[in-house]
Amino acid sequence: MAKNIVLELKNISFSYNKNKQILTEANAEFSKGTINGIVGLSGSGKTTLIRLINGSLFKEHNYDYLGDIKVLSEDIKTHKDLNRFIGTLYQDSDNQIIFTKVIDEVVFGMENYNKSIPYMNNKLKDVLDLLGIDYLRLRDPNQLSGGEKQLVILAAILTLDVEILILDECMTGVSISSRKKVLQVINELKAQGICIIMVEHDFENLINADVIYEIENKKLRLVEYSELVKG
């Protein structure tokens, strides 16, 4: 049976300099409609790994790496529009907020892609309803709670119909109700065929993960959820 692989890492080695090796010959496959966990000790390279995956280290900061990273079978180094296929929700949501109205924040990506007004209105309604935040549409996102900010940024990402959603410890410091909402949405997105990658230190958030990778000694290894709980 086909795995429907949307993201593939082959023999990835990366260092910021010759004295700071982060990853060595890391291999991983991420499939459509799956929840994938990435765990590891603080400083093990979890955030570096997702910045390699979403192309920001290479395309924005000119850091190169050894090996191959492919999104939908296309090398990220030559991929013309990674942001159209990969959305990343970072732990520090304040750095991702641009506008002073939620509605402007959510539609910004669609405007960049010149979507029609009817399309944007329909998509806006769909994602705000999905996340249960329609009541926030005219609020200033800078004045919202941490959990609400995360949901607003997630809404903006989802309007682009990304194939891969990366969540970088996005539930740190958010309320229990917001965490439940995000986990509920994650399961719904999985059912829609989206590949979800969750970088987590709270193993409870990975209880429904289909695959979990641990960064250990600069390598990626597959682990079972039971191993994390026992550890």
Phi, psi and omega in degrees: 000135182295143181275345183054052182289127179252342181215132183223131175247126180235114174051050182278122172238137183211141174214145176283330173202176187296343181258002183224073176285130182255312181229146178227115176048053180277136179230139178197154175229137180234127187253158177301139175066038178228156173253124186237126179263147171232121182233167179163162179295159176302130181084006182282344178114017182297310181292324175301318180299315182288332176286337170287316182298315183275002173083358186292325180294322182278310188279329184259330186241003173062027173273128179262169181213163175262145180104192184231136172237121183236133174248119184051045177070006180248133180297133183293338180291334180249358181294129186282332190211069182298325182297341178283340184246336182237126174245138182236127176251109183274163182297319181270091185291336183300328181286351181254356182267132183246318191259172181254007172226136181304316184300321179292323179296318186287323185271353187305314180297319179295322177298321179297331179264012174056041176288152181289158179301313178301319179299313182296320179297317180293315181293320177302312179298317182300312185286324178293323176292318180302318183269354179069034183235025179301329181293348181265358194303329182257005179279162174276116183299335179292341182260006183272168175289167180301317179294320179294321177300317180299319180293325178294314179295321177298320178300316180299321179293317186290338177295341182269002178054050181295154177272332183230129179242120180254127181242110185264088180048044188287348182260008177293123176079006179265162183291162179298321181293320178293321178298317179298320180296315180297316180296323177296315180295321179302316179294324178291320179293322175301316180297334178277356177099006180281140175273122183247130178242119184247115171272120189220147168251342177266103186297337180300330180287350182252013184298332180261010182292139177280326181220140176229128175251140174246134173271116182218126181054042175070013179235159175261134174223145177286136177227159175265151179303322180299328177295320181293318182295317180294324181293000000 
